[in-house]
């Protein structure tokens, strides 16, 4: 029997039963991916899993109107979204990538496609970004057109489940408070089909950020529909644990900025 992966949410806020349900769901997805042999090195457990077909999912994302319209993309640094970052640079988009675990005083890499010191594939990796990108603070970022988020699991209603550290939600909340993410900013994720759950499967807290589109190697799921999005906690309140770690992004003083337009969620597959 495979050992359970270590939990990243030990000091996260929220009811214990909800945290336990999320942890169990993560473990189920990691186990399923391992059994199906679709998790790439170094494996799925304990991380945003890299997956077989990540390049095909990135290519499918490339055909979305939201992608074509975007000039600036903010992405997570995980390997699963490496092909997405590569294609963004190839398509002439500026890419902002969080330094892993937001662990530095300037917690973002800014990749300018016109100023790369190596090809987009290499520059889009974590090690390549350290060579090709400028290190910037939140205050130095421009408004973002498209947010790419990594997931352990994602529901057809747009509910997203990360690995439990809370960093993606914190990044989003801080960028919203700083006016960098607004009503027209689109959130997407690329995942394997085994990471997609039925609507209502993933329990949410009030600081969890849902996605607008789910892209797998096989399909696109549009999670948007008209209606109000549930109110979210003050973005600088207590988003899971990142702020507790005192990372530099949380020290940036917020200014009044547009909140994302509220929308309830459904799952609607798109043929591209």
C-alpha positions as CSV (number, residue, x, y, z in Angstrom):
1,X,0.0,0.0,0.0
2,X,1.3,3.4,-0.9
3,X,2.1,5.8,1.9
4,X,0.1,8.9,2.3
5,X,1.7,12.1,1.1
6,X,2.7,14.6,3.8
7,X,0.1,17.3,4.3
8,X,0.9,21.0,3.5
9,X,-2.2,22.4,5.4
10,X,-1.3,21.7,9.0
11,X,-1.5,25.3,9.9
12,X,-4.2,26.3,7.4
13,X,-7.4,28.0,8.6
14,X,-10.8,26.4,8.4
15,X,-12.8,23.6,10.1
16,X,-10.8,20.4,10.7
17,X,-13.4,18.2,8.9
18,X,-13.2,20.4,5.8
19,X,-9.4,20.2,5.8
20,X,-9.5,16.5,6.3
21,X,-12.0,16.1,3.3
22,X,-9.6,18.1,1.1
23,X,-6.6,16.1,2.2
24,X,-8.5,12.8,1.5
25,X,-9.5,14.0,-2.0
26,X,-5.9,15.0,-2.7
27,X,-4.7,11.6,-1.7
28,X,-7.3,9.9,-3.9
29,X,-6.2,11.9,-6.9
30,X,-2.5,11.3,-6.3
31,X,-3.2,7.5,-5.8
32,X,-5.3,7.3,-9.0
33,X,-2.6,9.1,-11.1
34,X,0.1,6.8,-9.7
35,X,-2.0,3.7,-10.4
36,X,-2.7,4.9,-14.0
37,X,1.0,5.7,-14.5
38,X,0.2,9.2,-15.8
39,X,2.2,11.2,-13.2
40,X,5.6,12.2,-14.5
41,X,8.8,12.3,-12.4
42,X,9.1,12.8,-9.5
43,X,5.6,11.5,-9.0
44,X,2.2,13.0,-8.0
45,X,2.1,12.7,-4.2
46,X,2.6,15.9,-2.2
47,X,2.8,18.2,-5.2
48,X,0.9,19.8,-8.1
49,X,1.4,16.8,-10.3
50,X,3.1,16.9,-13.7
51,X,1.1,14.7,-16.0
52,X,1.3,12.8,-19.3
53,X,-0.3,15.0,-21.9
54,X,0.7,18.4,-20.3
55,X,1.9,19.6,-23.7
56,X,-1.4,18.6,-25.4
57,X,-3.3,20.5,-22.8
58,X,-1.2,23.5,-23.3
59,X,-1.8,23.4,-27.0
60,X,-5.5,23.1,-26.4
61,X,-5.4,26.1,-24.1
62,X,-3.6,28.0,-26.9
63,X,-6.8,27.9,-28.9
64,X,-9.0,29.7,-26.4
65,X,-10.1,33.2,-27.2
66,X,-9.0,34.3,-23.7
67,X,-5.5,33.1,-24.5
68,X,-5.4,34.8,-27.9
69,X,-6.5,38.1,-26.3
70,X,-4.0,38.0,-23.4
71,X,-0.8,40.0,-23.4
72,X,0.2,39.3,-19.9
73,X,0.0,35.9,-18.1
74,X,0.6,35.1,-14.5
75,X,1.5,31.4,-13.9
76,X,2.4,29.1,-11.1
77,X,5.9,27.7,-11.3
78,X,5.1,24.0,-11.2
79,X,6.3,21.6,-13.9
80,X,2.7,20.7,-15.0
81,X,2.3,24.3,-16.4
82,X,5.8,24.5,-17.9
83,X,4.5,23.9,-21.4
84,X,1.9,26.7,-20.8
85,X,4.6,29.1,-19.8
86,X,6.7,28.1,-22.8
87,X,3.9,28.7,-25.3
88,X,3.0,32.0,-23.7
89,X,6.6,33.2,-24.4
90,X,6.5,31.7,-27.9
91,X,3.3,33.7,-28.5
92,X,4.9,37.0,-27.4
93,X,3.2,37.2,-24.0
94,X,4.8,38.6,-20.9
95,X,4.9,35.9,-18.2
96,X,4.9,36.6,-14.5
97,X,5.9,33.5,-12.5
98,X,5.9,33.2,-8.7
99,X,9.2,32.3,-7.2
100,X,8.6,28.8,-5.7
101,X,6.9,29.2,-2.3
102,X,7.1,33.0,-2.6
103,X,10.3,32.8,-0.6
104,X,12.2,35.9,-1.7
105,X,11.9,39.7,-1.1
106,X,11.1,40.0,-4.9
107,X,8.8,37.0,-5.2
108,X,8.0,37.1,-8.9
109,X,10.0,36.4,-12.1
110,X,9.1,38.7,-15.0
111,X,9.8,37.0,-18.4
112,X,9.8,39.4,-21.3
113,X,9.7,37.4,-24.6
114,X,11.8,40.1,-26.3
115,X,14.6,39.9,-23.7
116,X,15.2,36.2,-23.2
117,X,18.8,34.9,-22.9
118,X,17.7,31.4,-24.0
119,X,14.9,29.7,-25.9
120,X,11.4,29.9,-24.5
121,X,11.4,26.2,-23.4
122,X,14.4,26.7,-21.2
123,X,13.5,30.2,-20.1
124,X,10.1,29.0,-18.9
125,X,11.6,26.5,-16.4
126,X,12.3,27.5,-12.9
127,X,16.1,27.3,-13.4
128,X,15.8,29.1,-16.7
129,X,13.7,31.9,-15.3
130,X,16.4,32.4,-12.7
131,X,18.7,33.2,-15.6
132,X,16.4,35.0,-18.0
133,X,13.9,36.8,-15.9
134,X,13.9,40.0,-13.9
135,X,13.1,39.5,-10.2
136,X,10.2,41.9,-9.3
137,X,8.0,42.8,-6.4
138,X,4.2,42.8,-6.5
139,X,4.3,46.6,-6.9
140,X,6.3,46.2,-10.2
141,X,3.8,43.9,-11.9
142,X,1.5,45.2,-14.7
143,X,-2.2,44.2,-14.8
144,X,-2.7,40.6,-15.7
145,X,-5.0,39.3,-18.5
146,X,-4.8,35.6,-17.8
147,X,-4.1,33.7,-14.6
148,X,-2.8,30.1,-14.9
149,X,-3.2,28.0,-11.7
150,X,-1.9,24.6,-10.9
151,X,-4.3,22.0,-9.3
152,X,-4.2,18.7,-7.6
153,X,-7.9,18.4,-8.4
154,X,-10.5,20.6,-10.0
155,X,-14.3,20.4,-10.1
156,X,-16.4,20.9,-13.2
157,X,-17.9,23.8,-11.4
158,X,-14.5,25.5,-11.3
159,X,-13.7,24.6,-7.7
160,X,-9.9,24.2,-7.4
161,X,-7.9,22.1,-5.0
162,X,-4.2,22.9,-4.6
163,X,-1.7,21.0,-2.5
164,X,-2.7,22.8,0.7
165,X,-0.2,25.5,1.1
166,X,-2.5,28.4,0.2
167,X,0.1,30.2,-1.9
168,X,-2.0,30.4,-5.1
169,X,-5.0,31.8,-3.3
170,X,-2.8,34.3,-1.5
171,X,-1.1,35.4,-4.7
172,X,-4.5,36.0,-6.3
173,X,-5.9,37.9,-3.3
174,X,-2.9,40.2,-3.1
175,X,-2.9,40.8,-6.8
176,X,-6.6,41.6,-6.7
177,X,-6.1,44.0,-3.8
178,X,-3.3,45.7,-5.7
179,X,-5.5,46.2,-8.8
180,X,-3.6,43.8,-11.0
181,X,-6.5,41.3,-11.4
182,X,-9.9,42.7,-12.3
183,X,-13.3,41.7,-13.6
184,X,-12.0,40.6,-17.0
185,X,-9.1,38.5,-15.8
186,X,-9.6,34.9,-16.8
187,X,-8.4,32.0,-14.6
188,X,-7.5,28.7,-16.2
189,X,-5.9,25.4,-15.2
190,X,-4.4,22.5,-17.2
191,X,-4.8,19.1,-15.7
192,X,-5.1,15.4,-16.6
193,X,-8.6,14.0,-16.9
194,X,-8.1,12.0,-13.7
195,X,-7.8,15.3,-11.8
196,X,-11.3,16.5,-12.9
197,X,-14.1,15.9,-10.4
198,X,-17.8,16.3,-10.7
199,X,-19.4,19.6,-9.7
200,X,-19.9,19.8,-5.9
201,X,-17.1,17.3,-5.1
202,X,-14.5,19.8,-3.8
203,X,-15.4,21.6,-0.6
204,X,-14.6,25.4,-0.6
205,X,-13.7,28.0,1.9
206,X,-14.4,31.7,1.4
207,X,-10.8,32.4,0.2
208,X,-10.6,29.6,-2.4
209,X,-10.3,30.9,-6.0
210,X,-12.3,29.0,-8.6
211,X,-11.2,28.7,-12.3
212,X,-13.1,29.8,-15.4
213,X,-11.7,27.1,-17.7
214,X,-10.4,23.6,-17.2
215,X,-8.2,22.4,-20.0
216,X,-7.2,18.7,-20.3
217,X,-5.5,17.0,-23.3
218,X,-8.9,15.9,-24.5
219,X,-11.3,18.9,-23.8
220,X,-12.0,22.3,-22.5
221,X,-14.6,22.8,-19.7
222,X,-16.1,26.2,-19.4
223,X,-17.0,26.7,-15.7
224,X,-18.7,30.1,-16.1
225,X,-22.3,31.1,-16.0
226,X,-24.2,34.2,-15.0
227,X,-24.8,34.8,-11.3
228,X,-23.1,36.2,-8.2
229,X,-19.9,34.6,-7.0
230,X,-19.9,33.9,-3.2
231,X,-18.3,36.7,-1.1
232,X,-14.7,36.0,-0.3
233,X,-12.7,36.8,2.8
234,X,-10.7,40.0,3.0
235,X,-7.7,39.2,0.8
236,X,-5.2,40.3,3.4
237,X,-7.0,38.5,6.2
238,X,-5.9,34.9,6.7
239,X,-5.6,33.0,3.4
240,X,-4.5,29.6,4.6
241,X,-0.9,29.7,5.7
242,X,1.1,31.8,3.4
243,X,0.7,34.9,5.4
244,X,1.6,33.0,8.5
245,X,4.9,32.2,6.9
246,X,5.6,35.9,6.6
247,X,6.5,35.7,2.9
248,X,7.4,39.0,1.3
249,X,4.4,39.3,-1.0
250,X,2.1,39.6,2.1
251,X,4.0,42.7,3.1
252,X,3.1,44.7,0.0
253,X,0.6,47.4,1.0
254,X,-2.7,46.9,-0.7
255,X,-4.4,49.7,-2.7
256,X,-8.0,49.8,-3.8
257,X,-8.5,47.8,-6.9
258,X,-11.3,46.2,-8.9
259,X,-12.6,42.9,-7.5
260,X,-13.2,40.1,-9.9
261,X,-16.7,39.9,-11.3
262,X,-18.8,37.4,-9.4
263,X,-20.0,34.4,-11.3
264,X,-21.5,31.2,-10.2
265,X,-20.2,28.0,-11.7
266,X,-21.2,25.2,-14.0
267,X,-19.3,22.8,-16.2
268,X,-19.8,23.2,-20.0
269,X,-17.5,21.4,-22.4
270,X,-16.3,23.3,-25.4
271,X,-15.3,21.8,-28.7
272,X,-12.2,23.5,-30.1
